[in-house]
Amino acid sequence: MKPRSPLRVFAFAGCALVLAAGGAAILLIVGAAVLTLRTSPRVVSGITPGGSSGAAYSLSAQQQAIAAERGAPESFALLFYQEELDDGSIGDVRYETWSYYAAGEEFTFINGEQVSARPIDSLGATAFPTPYLPQQFAAAMTLEQVVNAGQLTSFTLVPLESALLPGGETYFAAELTFGMVKGQLRYVEALPLAGEG
């Protein structure tokens, strides 16, 4: 058997090195593309809502009285979180703000109990109230339940930086913004449309 020439061995090693470097570059490019897809906004459309929206929230007596007197809020924000209670246990909190721009009033509730009422500025234009109601949304709803509750046909999904909020995503739909963490609803903001006044 004839020994291989050093030049031939060197050429073979060089080819192997080029192939390995090329493979590594392809893996880096594919990895970067996957990461970009995971962190880039995505538009989802053509949704056909249907099915259950889960258990709806029941308004408290104070909320029912305000809604009976003033109607549904023109806009509202909901925040769902947990906090330590006086007895040291962890309890669920539903923090709500209802805004009435035409009347210049805003009400804040914690777990249905009114904790404040304050004047607010009007939008300087005619406000067309949001088509959504606070009781349509409850803590820990899934994306499918939110879509069904709001009858959403499209939305834009914006993943949050994992360093800021692991598993967090923000969704933008018509007159509605909502946030999910690890697949559970944590935040809702229903916005009015402003027209010329």
Protein Blocks (a to p, Z undefined) as FASTA:
>chain_A
ZZddfklmmmmmmmmmmmmmmmmmmmmmmmmmmmmmmmpccddehiacedjebjaddddf
klmmmmmmnopafbdcddddddddfkopacdddddddddfknopacddeehiafbdcddd
dehiacdddfbdfklpcehiafklmmmmnopabdcdddddfkloghiacdddehiacdde
ehiafbdcdddddddZZ
